[in-house]
């Protein structure tokens, strides 16, 4: 759906659940929708990274500094 240049329209954007509508020109609305998709992807990546941090912190608490003592061959 292409609007005429300068024409204002209202479109639903986002995940398709129908709860976010914006008004503006077509190019501005599609640019906003692309930013929302990017934001959602970044949120998913952030959630995965936080889970990885928690996993690594848990593993780090199981490591003893004594596991890494260097012994001389003297």
mmCIF file of the N, C-alpha and C atoms, coordinates in Angstrom:
data_MODEL
# 
_entry.id   MODEL 
# 
loop_
_atom_site.group_PDB 
_atom_site.id 
_atom_site.type_symbol 
_atom_site.label_atom_id 
_atom_site.label_alt_id 
_atom_site.label_comp_id 
_atom_site.label_asym_id 
_atom_site.label_entity_id 
_atom_site.label_seq_id 
_atom_site.pdbx_PDB_ins_code 
_atom_site.Cartn_x 
_atom_site.Cartn_y 
_atom_site.Cartn_z 
_atom_site.occupancy 
_atom_site.B_iso_or_equiv 
_atom_site.pdbx_formal_charge 
_atom_site.auth_seq_id 
_atom_site.auth_comp_id 
_atom_site.auth_asym_id 
_atom_site.auth_atom_id 
_atom_site.pdbx_PDB_model_num 
ATOM 1   N N  . UNK A 1 1  ? 0.851  -1.181  0.000  1.00 0.00 ? 1  UNK A N  1 
ATOM 2   C CA . UNK A 1 1  ? 0.000  0.000   0.000  1.00 0.00 ? 1  UNK A CA 1 
ATOM 3   C C  . UNK A 1 1  ? 0.889  1.234   0.000  1.00 0.00 ? 1  UNK A C  1 
ATOM 4   N N  . UNK A 1 2  ? 0.871  1.993   -1.059 1.00 0.00 ? 2  UNK A N  1 
ATOM 5   C CA . UNK A 1 2  ? 1.631  3.234   -1.169 1.00 0.00 ? 2  UNK A CA 1 
ATOM 6   C C  . UNK A 1 2  ? 0.675  4.414   -1.123 1.00 0.00 ? 2  UNK A C  1 
ATOM 7   N N  . UNK A 1 3  ? 0.997  5.365   -0.286 1.00 0.00 ? 3  UNK A N  1 
ATOM 8   C CA . UNK A 1 3  ? 0.177  6.574   -0.202 1.00 0.00 ? 3  UNK A CA 1 
ATOM 9   C C  . UNK A 1 3  ? 0.756  7.626   -1.126 1.00 0.00 ? 3  UNK A C  1 
ATOM 10  N N  . UNK A 1 4  ? -0.062 8.584   -1.496 1.00 0.00 ? 4  UNK A N  1 
ATOM 11  C CA . UNK A 1 4  ? 0.426  9.708   -2.287 1.00 0.00 ? 4  UNK A CA 1 
ATOM 12  C C  . UNK A 1 4  ? 1.380  10.535  -1.449 1.00 0.00 ? 4  UNK A C  1 
ATOM 13  N N  . UNK A 1 5  ? 2.346  11.145  -2.116 1.00 0.00 ? 5  UNK A N  1 
ATOM 14  C CA . UNK A 1 5  ? 3.349  11.954  -1.435 1.00 0.00 ? 5  UNK A CA 1 
ATOM 15  C C  . UNK A 1 5  ? 2.671  13.028  -0.592 1.00 0.00 ? 5  UNK A C  1 
ATOM 16  N N  . UNK A 1 6  ? 3.010  13.078  0.673  1.00 0.00 ? 6  UNK A N  1 
ATOM 17  C CA . UNK A 1 6  ? 2.462  14.070  1.573  1.00 0.00 ? 6  UNK A CA 1 
ATOM 18  C C  . UNK A 1 6  ? 1.133  13.684  2.195  1.00 0.00 ? 6  UNK A C  1 
ATOM 19  N N  . UNK A 1 7  ? 0.571  12.581  1.763  1.00 0.00 ? 7  UNK A N  1 
ATOM 20  C CA . UNK A 1 7  ? -0.711 12.141  2.308  1.00 0.00 ? 7  UNK A CA 1 
ATOM 21  C C  . UNK A 1 7  ? -0.505 11.549  3.696  1.00 0.00 ? 7  UNK A C  1 
ATOM 22  N N  . UNK A 1 8  ? -1.393 11.892  4.618  1.00 0.00 ? 8  UNK A N  1 
ATOM 23  C CA . UNK A 1 8  ? -1.343 11.349  5.973  1.00 0.00 ? 8  UNK A CA 1 
ATOM 24  C C  . UNK A 1 8  ? -2.276 10.159  6.056  1.00 0.00 ? 8  UNK A C  1 
ATOM 25  N N  . UNK A 1 9  ? -1.780 9.099   6.648  1.00 0.00 ? 9  UNK A N  1 
ATOM 26  C CA . UNK A 1 9  ? -2.603 7.915   6.827  1.00 0.00 ? 9  UNK A CA 1 
ATOM 27  C C  . UNK A 1 9  ? -2.345 7.334   8.203  1.00 0.00 ? 9  UNK A C  1 
ATOM 28  N N  . UNK A 1 10 ? -3.199 6.441   8.617  1.00 0.00 ? 10 UNK A N  1 
ATOM 29  C CA . UNK A 1 10 ? -3.051 5.758   9.904  1.00 0.00 ? 10 UNK A CA 1 
ATOM 30  C C  . UNK A 1 10 ? -2.869 4.284   9.625  1.00 0.00 ? 10 UNK A C  1 
ATOM 31  N N  . UNK A 1 11 ? -1.832 3.711   10.234 1.00 0.00 ? 11 UNK A N  1 
ATOM 32  C CA . UNK A 1 11 ? -1.528 2.293   10.036 1.00 0.00 ? 11 UNK A CA 1 
ATOM 33  C C  . UNK A 1 11 ? -1.237 1.642   11.371 1.00 0.00 ? 11 UNK A C  1 
ATOM 34  N N  . UNK A 1 12 ? -1.576 0.373   11.452 1.00 0.00 ? 12 UNK A N  1 
ATOM 35  C CA . UNK A 1 12 ? -1.155 -0.427  12.590 1.00 0.00 ? 12 UNK A CA 1 
ATOM 36  C C  . UNK A 1 12 ? 0.275  -0.871  12.352 1.00 0.00 ? 12 UNK A C  1 
ATOM 37  N N  . UNK A 1 13 ? 1.105  -0.786  13.378 1.00 0.00 ? 13 UNK A N  1 
ATOM 38  C CA . UNK A 1 13 ? 2.492  -1.221  13.248 1.00 0.00 ? 13 UNK A CA 1 
ATOM 39  C C  . UNK A 1 13 ? 2.845  -2.120  14.421 1.00 0.00 ? 13 UNK A C  1 
ATOM 40  N N  . UNK A 1 14 ? 3.996  -2.746  14.320 1.00 0.00 ? 14 UNK A N  1 
ATOM 41  C CA . UNK A 1 14 ? 4.467  -3.594  15.405 1.00 0.00 ? 14 UNK A CA 1 
ATOM 42  C C  . UNK A 1 14 ? 4.251  -5.058  15.100 1.00 0.00 ? 14 UNK A C  1 
ATOM 43  N N  . UNK A 1 15 ? 3.953  -5.809  16.140 1.00 0.00 ? 15 UNK A N  1 
ATOM 44  C CA . UNK A 1 15 ? 3.893  -7.267  16.047 1.00 0.00 ? 15 UNK A CA 1 
ATOM 45  C C  . UNK A 1 15 ? 2.638  -7.797  15.367 1.00 0.00 ? 15 UNK A C  1 
ATOM 46  N N  . UNK A 1 16 ? 1.713  -6.945  15.042 1.00 0.00 ? 16 UNK A N  1 
ATOM 47  C CA . UNK A 1 16 ? 0.493  -7.388  14.378 1.00 0.00 ? 16 UNK A CA 1 
ATOM 48  C C  . UNK A 1 16 ? -0.639 -7.715  15.329 1.00 0.00 ? 16 UNK A C  1 
ATOM 49  N N  . UNK A 1 17 ? -0.474 -7.397  16.598 1.00 0.00 ? 17 UNK A N  1 
ATOM 50  C CA . UNK A 1 17 ? -1.526 -7.663  17.573 1.00 0.00 ? 17 UNK A CA 1 
ATOM 51  C C  . UNK A 1 17 ? -2.602 -6.582  17.549 1.00 0.00 ? 17 UNK A C  1 
ATOM 52  N N  . UNK A 1 18 ? -2.404 -5.548  16.751 1.00 0.00 ? 18 UNK A N  1 
ATOM 53  C CA . UNK A 1 18 ? -3.430 -4.535  16.589 1.00 0.00 ? 18 UNK A CA 1 
ATOM 54  C C  . UNK A 1 18 ? -3.527 -3.521  17.706 1.00 0.00 ? 18 UNK A C  1 
ATOM 55  N N  . UNK A 1 19 ? -2.469 -3.367  18.481 1.00 0.00 ? 19 UNK A N  1 
ATOM 56  C CA . UNK A 1 19 ? -2.566 -2.452  19.614 1.00 0.00 ? 19 UNK A CA 1 
ATOM 57  C C  . UNK A 1 19 ? -1.726 -1.190  19.452 1.00 0.00 ? 19 UNK A C  1 
ATOM 58  N N  . UNK A 1 20 ? -1.112 -0.982  18.277 1.00 0.00 ? 20 UNK A N  1 
ATOM 59  C CA . UNK A 1 20 ? -0.312 0.222   18.072 1.00 0.00 ? 20 UNK A CA 1 
ATOM 60  C C  . UNK A 1 20 ? -0.611 0.789   16.689 1.00 0.00 ? 20 UNK A C  1 
ATOM 61  N N  . UNK A 1 21 ? -1.221 1.949   16.678 1.00 0.00 ? 21 UNK A N  1 
ATOM 62  C CA . UNK A 1 21 ? -1.538 2.634   15.434 1.00 0.00 ? 21 UNK A CA 1 
ATOM 63  C C  . UNK A 1 21 ? -0.877 3.996   15.445 1.00 0.00 ? 21 UNK A C  1 
ATOM 64  N N  . UNK A 1 22 ? -0.337 4.398   14.304 1.00 0.00 ? 22 UNK A N  1 
ATOM 65  C CA . UNK A 1 22 ? 0.283  5.712   14.182 1.00 0.00 ? 22 UNK A CA 1 
ATOM 66  C C  . UNK A 1 22 ? -0.232 6.391   12.919 1.00 0.00 ? 22 UNK A C  1 
ATOM 67  N N  . UNK A 1 23 ? -0.176 7.715   12.936 1.00 0.00 ? 23 UNK A N  1 
ATOM 68  C CA . UNK A 1 23 ? -0.563 8.503   11.773 1.00 0.00 ? 23 UNK A CA 1 
ATOM 69  C C  . UNK A 1 23 ? 0.656  9.240   11.261 1.00 0.00 ? 23 UNK A C  1 
ATOM 70  N N  . UNK A 1 24 ? 0.751  9.370   9.962  1.00 0.00 ? 24 UNK A N  1 
ATOM 71  C CA . UNK A 1 24 ? 1.850  10.091  9.335  1.00 0.00 ? 24 UNK A CA 1 
ATOM 72  C C  . UNK A 1 24 ? 1.946  9.707   7.880  1.00 0.00 ? 24 UNK A C  1 
ATOM 73  N N  . UNK A 1 25 ? 3.041  10.095  7.237  1.00 0.00 ? 25 UNK A N  1 
ATOM 74  C CA . UNK A 1 25 ? 3.214  9.697   5.846  1.00 0.00 ? 25 UNK A CA 1 
ATOM 75  C C  . UNK A 1 25 ? 3.779  8.270   5.811  1.00 0.00 ? 25 UNK A C  1 
ATOM 76  N N  . UNK A 1 26 ? 3.628  7.616   4.692  1.00 0.00 ? 26 UNK A N  1 
ATOM 77  C CA . UNK A 1 26 ? 3.979  6.211   4.540  1.00 0.00 ? 26 UNK A CA 1 
ATOM 78  C C  . UNK A 1 26 ? 5.438  5.933   4.907  1.00 0.00 ? 26 UNK A C  1 
ATOM 79  N N  . UNK A 1 27 ? 6.351  6.741   4.396  1.00 0.00 ? 27 UNK A N  1 
ATOM 80  C CA . UNK A 1 27 ? 7.775  6.518   4.636  1.00 0.00 ? 27 UNK A CA 1 
ATOM 81  C C  . UNK A 1 27 ? 8.121  6.634   6.122  1.00 0.00 ? 27 UNK A C  1 
ATOM 82  N N  . UNK A 1 28 ? 7.519  7.600   6.805  1.00 0.00 ? 28 UNK A N  1 
ATOM 83  C CA . UNK A 1 28 ? 7.782  7.771   8.238  1.00 0.00 ? 28 UNK A CA 1 
ATOM 84  C C  . UNK A 1 28 ? 7.243  6.589   9.040  1.00 0.00 ? 28 UNK A C  1 
ATOM 85  N N  . UNK A 1 29 ? 6.083  6.123   8.670  1.00 0.00 ? 29 UNK A N  1 
ATOM 86  C CA . UNK A 1 29 ? 5.481  4.994   9.390  1.00 0.00 ? 29 UNK A CA 1 
ATOM 87  C C  . UNK A 1 29 ? 6.312  3.733   9.180  1.00 0.00 ? 29 UNK A C  1 
ATOM 88  N N  . UNK A 1 30 ? 6.732  3.469   7.948  1.00 0.00 ? 30 UNK A N  1 
ATOM 89  C CA . UNK A 1 30 ? 7.529  2.263   7.709  1.00 0.00 ? 30 UNK A CA 1 
ATOM 90  C C  . UNK A 1 30 ? 8.894  2.367   8.376  1.00 0.00 ? 30 UNK A C  1 
ATOM 91  N N  . UNK A 1 31 ? 9.472  3.572   8.437  1.00 0.00 ? 31 UNK A N  1 
ATOM 92  C CA . UNK A 1 31 ? 10.738 3.745   9.145  1.00 0.00 ? 31 UNK A CA 1 
ATOM 93  C C  . UNK A 1 31 ? 10.566 3.453   10.634 1.00 0.00 ? 31 UNK A C  1 
ATOM 94  N N  . UNK A 1 32 ? 9.474  3.920   11.215 1.00 0.00 ? 32 UNK A N  1 
ATOM 95  C CA . UNK A 1 32 ? 9.181  3.652   12.618 1.00 0.00 ? 32 UNK A CA 1 
ATOM 96  C C  . UNK A 1 32 ? 8.984  2.158   12.843 1.00 0.00 ? 32 UNK A C  1 
ATOM 97  N N  . UNK A 1 33 ? 8.270  1.504   11.955 1.00 0.00 ? 33 UNK A N  1 
ATOM 98  C CA . UNK A 1 33 ? 8.049  0.069   12.106 1.00 0.00 ? 33 UNK A CA 1 
ATOM 99  C C  . UNK A 1 33 ? 9.379  -0.686  12.055 1.00 0.00 ? 33 UNK A C  1 
ATOM 100 N N  . UNK A 1 34 ? 10.264 -0.305  11.168 1.00 0.00 ? 34 UNK A N  1 
ATOM 101 C CA . UNK A 1 34 ? 11.578 -0.949  11.102 1.00 0.00 ? 34 UNK A CA 1 
ATOM 102 C C  . UNK A 1 34 ? 12.354 -0.758  12.404 1.00 0.00 ? 34 UNK A C  1 
ATOM 103 N N  . UNK A 1 35 ? 12.260 0.416   12.995 1.00 0.00 ? 35 UNK A N  1 
ATOM 104 C CA . UNK A 1 35 ? 12.928 0.673   14.275 1.00 0.00 ? 35 UNK A CA 1 
ATOM 105 C C  . UNK A 1 35 ? 12.325 -0.182  15.386 1.00 0.00 ? 35 UNK A C  1 
ATOM 106 N N  . UNK A 1 36 ? 11.013 -0.367  15.360 1.00 0.00 ? 36 UNK A N  1 
ATOM 107 C CA . UNK A 1 36 ? 10.368 -1.221  16.368 1.00 0.00 ? 36 UNK A CA 1 
ATOM 108 C C  . UNK A 1 36 ? 10.807 -2.675  16.213 1.00 0.00 ? 36 UNK A C  1 
ATOM 109 N N  . UNK A 1 37 ? 10.920 -3.152  14.976 1.00 0.00 ? 37 UNK A N  1 
ATOM 110 C CA . UNK A 1 37 ? 11.414 -4.515  14.762 1.00 0.00 ? 37 UNK A CA 1 
ATOM 111 C C  . UNK A 1 37 ? 12.848 -4.650  15.266 1.00 0.00 ? 37 UNK A C  1 
ATOM 112 N N  . UNK A 1 38 ? 13.658 -3.639  15.011 1.00 0.00 ? 38 UNK A N  1 
ATOM 113 C CA . UNK A 1 38 ? 15.045 -3.644  15.489 1.00 0.00 ? 38 UNK A CA 1 
ATOM 114 C C  . UNK A 1 38 ? 15.084 -3.657  17.023 1.00 0.00 ? 38 UNK A C  1 
ATOM 115 N N  . UNK A 1 39 ? 14.227 -2.851  17.646 1.00 0.00 ? 39 UNK A N  1 
ATOM 116 C CA . UNK A 1 39 ? 14.159 -2.816  19.106 1.00 0.00 ? 39 UNK A CA 1 
ATOM 117 C C  . UNK A 1 39 ? 13.780 -4.179  19.677 1.00 0.00 ? 39 UNK A C  1 
ATOM 118 N N  . UNK A 1 40 ? 12.806 -4.831  19.084 1.00 0.00 ? 40 UNK A N  1 
ATOM 119 C CA . UNK A 1 40 ? 12.384 -6.157  19.555 1.00 0.00 ? 40 UNK A CA 1 
ATOM 120 C C  . UNK A 1 40 ? 13.523 -7.166  19.422 1.00 0.00 ? 40 UNK A C  1 
ATOM 121 N N  . UNK A 1 41 ? 14.267 -7.114  18.329 1.00 0.00 ? 41 UNK A N  1 
ATOM 122 C CA . UNK A 1 41 ? 15.402 -8.021  18.148 1.00 0.00 ? 41 UNK A CA 1 
ATOM 123 C C  . UNK A 1 41 ? 16.478 -7.752  19.196 1.00 0.00 ? 41 UNK A C  1 
ATOM 124 N N  . UNK A 1 42 ? 16.740 -6.494  19.485 1.00 0.00 ? 42 UNK A N  1 
ATOM 125 C CA . UNK A 1 42 ? 17.732 -6.145  20.509 1.00 0.00 ? 42 UNK A CA 1 
ATOM 126 C C  . UNK A 1 42 ? 17.281 -6.618  21.897 1.00 0.00 ? 42 UNK A C  1 
ATOM 127 N N  . UNK A 1 43 ? 15.987 -6.528  22.174 1.00 0.00 ? 43 UNK A N  1 
ATOM 128 C CA . UNK A 1 43 ? 15.471 -7.025  23.452 1.00 0.00 ? 43 UNK A CA 1 
ATOM 129 C C  . UNK A 1 43 ? 15.678 -8.530  23.572 1.00 0.00 ? 43 UNK A C  1 
ATOM 130 N N  . UNK A 1 44 ? 15.437 -9.271  22.473 1.00 0.00 ? 44 UNK A N  1 
ATOM 131 C CA . UNK A 1 44 ? 15.648 -10.725 22.498 1.00 0.00 ? 44 UNK A CA 1 
ATOM 132 C C  . UNK A 1 44 ? 17.119 -11.052 22.723 1.00 0.00 ? 44 UNK A C  1 
ATOM 133 N N  . UNK A 1 45 ? 18.006 -10.329 22.029 1.00 0.00 ? 45 UNK A N  1 
ATOM 134 C CA . UNK A 1 45 ? 19.446 -10.554 22.211 1.00 0.00 ? 45 UNK A CA 1 
ATOM 135 C C  . UNK A 1 45 ? 19.870 -10.223 23.636 1.00 0.00 ? 45 UNK A C  1 
ATOM 136 N N  . UNK A 1 46 ? 19.345 -9.145  24.185 1.00 0.00 ? 46 UNK A N  1 
ATOM 137 C CA . UNK A 1 46 ? 19.671 -8.746  25.554 1.00 0.00 ? 46 UNK A CA 1 
ATOM 138 C C  . UNK A 1 46 ? 19.241 -9.826  26.547 1.00 0.00 ? 46 UNK A C  1 
ATOM 139 N N  . UNK A 1 47 ? 18.064 -10.389 26.333 1.00 0.00 ? 47 UNK A N  1 
ATOM 140 C CA . UNK A 1 47 ? 17.568 -11.445 27.220 1.00 0.00 ? 47 UNK A CA 1 
ATOM 141 C C  . UNK A 1 47 ? 18.492 -12.660 27.172 1.00 0.00 ? 47 UNK A C  1 
ATOM 142 N N  . UNK A 1 48 ? 18.926 -13.033 25.953 1.00 0.00 ? 48 UNK A N  1 
ATOM 143 C CA . UNK A 1 48 ? 19.843 -14.170 25.820 1.00 0.00 ? 48 UNK A CA 1 
ATOM 144 C C  . UNK A 1 48 ? 21.189 -13.876 26.489 1.00 0.00 ? 48 UNK A C  1 
ATOM 145 N N  . UNK A 1 49 ? 21.693 -12.657 26.327 1.00 0.00 ? 49 UNK A N  1 
ATOM 146 C CA . UNK A 1 49 ? 22.974 -12.292 26.935 1.00 0.00 ? 49 UNK A CA 1 
ATOM 147 C C  . UNK A 1 49 ? 22.886 -12.269 28.455 1.00 0.00 ? 49 UNK A C  1 
ATOM 148 N N  . UNK A 1 50 ? 21.786 -11.781 28.999 1.00 0.00 ? 50 UNK A N  1 
ATOM 149 C CA . UNK A 1 50 ? 21.613 -11.788 30.457 1.00 0.00 ? 50 UNK A CA 1 
ATOM 150 C C  . UNK A 1 50 ? 21.596 -13.212 30.993 1.00 0.00 ? 50 UNK A C  1 
ATOM 151 N N  . UNK A 1 51 ? 20.938 -14.118 30.271 1.00 0.00 ? 51 UNK A N  1 
ATOM 152 C CA . UNK A 1 51 ? 20.914 -15.526 30.687 1.00 0.00 ? 51 UNK A CA 1 
ATOM 153 C C  . UNK A 1 51 ? 22.325 -16.112 30.634 1.00 0.00 ? 51 UNK A C  1 
ATOM 154 N N  . UNK A 1 52 ? 23.091 -15.760 29.626 1.00 0.00 ? 52 UNK A N  1 
ATOM 155 C CA . UNK A 1 52 ? 24.469 -16.244 29.506 1.00 0.00 ? 52 UNK A CA 1 
ATOM 156 C C  . UNK A 1 52 ? 25.346 -15.699 30.635 1.00 0.00 ? 52 UNK A C  1 
ATOM 157 N N  . UNK A 1 53 ? 25.152 -14.444 30.992 1.00 0.00 ? 53 UNK A N  1 
ATOM 158 C CA . UNK A 1 53 ? 25.898 -13.848 32.107 1.00 0.00 ? 53 UNK A CA 1 
ATOM 159 C C  . UNK A 1 53 ? 25.585 -14.592 33.396 1.00 0.00 ? 53 UNK A C  1 
ATOM 160 N N  . UNK A 1 54 ? 24.322 -14.864 33.637 1.00 0.00 ? 54 UNK A N  1 
ATOM 161 C CA . UNK A 1 54 ? 23.942 -15.594 34.850 1.00 0.00 ? 54 UNK A CA 1 
ATOM 162 C C  . UNK A 1 54 ? 24.556 -16.991 34.864 1.00 0.00 ? 54 UNK A C  1 
ATOM 163 N N  . UNK A 1 55 ? 24.572 -17.643 33.713 1.00 0.00 ? 55 UNK A N  1 
ATOM 164 C CA . UNK A 1 55 ? 25.162 -18.977 33.628 1.00 0.00 ? 55 UNK A CA 1 
ATOM 165 C C  . UNK A 1 55 ? 26.655 -18.920 33.937 1.00 0.00 ? 55 UNK A C  1 
ATOM 166 N N  . UNK A 1 56 ? 27.350 -17.955 33.359 1.00 0.00 ? 56 UNK A N  1 
ATOM 167 C CA . UNK A 1 56 ? 28.789 -17.829 33.577 1.00 0.00 ? 56 UNK A CA 1 
ATOM 168 C C  . UNK A 1 56 ? 29.111 -17.416 35.005 1.00 0.00 ? 56 UNK A C  1 
ATOM 169 N N  . UNK A 1 57 ? 28.296 -16.554 35.583 1.00 0.00 ? 57 UNK A N  1 
ATOM 170 C CA . UNK A 1 57 ? 28.515 -16.173 36.981 1.00 0.00 ? 57 UNK A CA 1 
ATOM 171 C C  . UNK A 1 57 ? 28.351 -17.379 37.899 1.00 0.00 ? 57 UNK A C  1 
ATOM 172 N N  . UNK A 1 58 ? 27.388 -18.232 37.587 1.00 0.00 ? 58 UNK A N  1 
ATOM 173 C CA . UNK A 1 58 ? 27.202 -19.451 38.364 1.00 0.00 ? 58 UNK A CA 1 
ATOM 174 C C  . UNK A 1 58 ? 28.390 -20.381 38.238 1.00 0.00 ? 58 UNK A C  1 
ATOM 175 N N  . UNK A 1 59 ? 28.921 -20.496 37.024 1.00 0.00 ? 59 UNK A N  1 
ATOM 176 C CA . UNK A 1 59 ? 30.095 -21.342 36.808 1.00 0.00 ? 59 UNK A CA 1 
ATOM 177 C C  . UNK A 1 59 ? 31.317 -20.760 37.511 1.00 0.00 ? 59 UNK A C  1 
ATOM 178 N N  . UNK A 1 60 ? 31.441 -19.446 37.500 1.00 0.00 ? 60 UNK A N  1 
ATOM 179 C CA . UNK A 1 60 ? 32.593 -18.795 38.129 1.00 0.00 ? 60 UNK A CA 1 
ATOM 180 C C  . UNK A 1 60 ? 32.606 -19.032 39.631 1.00 0.00 ? 60 UNK A C  1 
ATOM 181 N N  . UNK A 1 61 ? 31.440 -19.133 40.236 1.00 0.00 ? 61 UNK A N  1 
ATOM 182 C CA . UNK A 1 61 ? 31.391 -19.345 41.681 1.00 0.00 ? 61 UNK A CA 1 
ATOM 183 C C  . UNK A 1 61 ? 31.841 -20.759 42.051 1.00 0.00 ? 61 UNK A C  1 
ATOM 184 N N  . UNK A 1 62 ? 31.845 -21.664 41.072 1.00 0.00 ? 62 UNK A N  1 
ATOM 185 C CA . UNK A 1 62 ? 32.286 -23.036 41.320 1.00 0.00 ? 62 UNK A CA 1 
ATOM 186 C C  . UNK A 1 62 ? 33.784 -23.215 41.122 1.00 0.00 ? 62 UNK A C  1 
ATOM 187 N N  . UNK A 1 63 ? 34.443 -22.217 40.566 1.00 0.00 ? 63 UNK A N  1 
ATOM 188 C CA . UNK A 1 63 ? 35.880 -22.304 40.298 1.00 0.00 ? 63 UNK A CA 1 
ATOM 189 C C  . UNK A 1 63 ? 36.645 -21.765 41.495 1.00 0.00 ? 63 UNK A C  1 
ATOM 190 N N  . UNK A 1 64 ? 37.593 -22.530 41.938 1.00 0.00 ? 64 UNK A N  1 
ATOM 191 C CA . UNK A 1 64 ? 38.426 -22.114 43.060 1.00 0.00 ? 64 UNK A CA 1 
ATOM 192 C C  . UNK A 1 64 ? 39.751 -21.579 42.530 1.00 0.00 ? 64 UNK A C  1 
ATOM 193 N N  . UNK A 1 65 ? 40.263 -20.510 43.133 1.00 0.00 ? 65 UNK A N  1 
ATOM 194 C CA . UNK A 1 65 ? 41.593 -20.029 42.731 1.00 0.00 ? 65 UNK A CA 1 
ATOM 195 C C  . UNK A 1 65 ? 42.653 -21.112 42.905 1.00 0.00 ? 65 UNK A C  1 
ATOM 196 N N  . UNK A 1 66 ? 42.397 -22.049 43.792 1.00 0.00 ? 66 UNK A N  1 
ATOM 197 C CA . UNK A 1 66 ? 43.344 -23.135 44.016 1.00 0.00 ? 66 UNK A CA 1 
ATOM 198 C C  . UNK A 1 66 ? 43.472 -24.037 42.788 1.00 0.00 ? 66 UNK A C  1 
ATOM 199 N N  . UNK A 1 67 ? 42.483 -23.990 41.902 1.00 0.00 ? 67 UNK A N  1 
ATOM 200 C CA . UNK A 1 67 ? 42.526 -24.785 40.678 1.00 0.00 ? 67 UNK A CA 1 
ATOM 201 C C  . UNK A 1 67 ? 43.603 -24.281 39.721 1.00 0.00 ? 67 UNK A C  1 
ATOM 202 N N  . UNK A 1 68 ? 44.100 -23.083 39.961 1.00 0.00 ? 68 UNK A N  1 
ATOM 203 C CA . UNK A 1 68 ? 45.025 -22.452 39.022 1.00 0.00 ? 68 UNK A CA 1 
ATOM 204 C C  . UNK A 1 68 ? 46.366 -22.100 39.661 1.00 0.00 ? 68 UNK A C  1 
ATOM 205 N N  . UNK A 1 69 ? 46.754 -22.764 40.690 1.00 0.00 ? 69 UNK A N  1 
ATOM 206 C CA . UNK A 1 69 ? 48.043 -22.488 41.341 1.00 0.00 ? 69 UNK A CA 1 
ATOM 207 C C  . UNK A 1 69 ? 49.142 -23.068 40.470 1.00 0.00 ? 69 UNK A C  1 
ATOM 208 N N  . UNK A 1 70 ? 50.124 -22.231 40.185 1.00 0.00 ? 70 UNK A N  1 
ATOM 209 C CA . UNK A 1 70 ? 51.287 -22.689 39.404 1.00 0.00 ? 70 UNK A CA 1 
ATOM 210 C C  . UNK A 1 70 ? 52.310 -23.297 40.366 1.00 0.00 ? 70 UNK A C  1 
ATOM 211 N N  . UNK A 1 71 ? 52.815 -24.426 39.988 1.00 0.00 ? 71 UNK A N  1 
ATOM 212 C CA . UNK A 1 71 ? 53.828 -25.075 40.803 1.00 0.00 ? 71 UNK A CA 1 
ATOM 213 C C  . UNK A 1 71 ? 55.131 -25.062 40.038 1.00 0.00 ? 71 UNK A C  1 
ATOM 214 N N  . UNK A 1 72 ? 56.176 -24.725 40.719 1.00 0.00 ? 72 UNK A N  1 
ATOM 215 C CA . UNK A 1 72 ? 57.503 -24.686 40.095 1.00 0.00 ? 72 UNK A CA 1 
ATOM 216 C C  . UNK A 1 72 ? 58.080 -26.099 40.066 1.00 0.00 ? 72 UNK A C  1 
ATOM 217 N N  . UNK A 1 73 ? 58.909 -26.365 39.061 1.00 0.00 ? 73 UNK A N  1 
ATOM 218 C CA . UNK A 1 73 ? 59.565 -27.667 38.932 1.00 0.00 ? 73 UNK A CA 1 
ATOM 219 C C  . UNK A 1 73 ? 60.906 -27.683 39.672 1.00 0.00 ? 73 UNK A C  1 
ATOM 220 N N  . UNK A 1 74 ? 61.190 -26.688 40.478 1.00 0.00 ? 74 UNK A N  1 
ATOM 221 C CA . UNK A 1 74 ? 62.478 -26.600 41.175 1.00 0.00 ? 74 UNK A CA 1 
ATOM 222 C C  . UNK A 1 74 ? 62.586 -27.618 42.259 1.00 0.00 ? 74 UNK A C  1 
# 
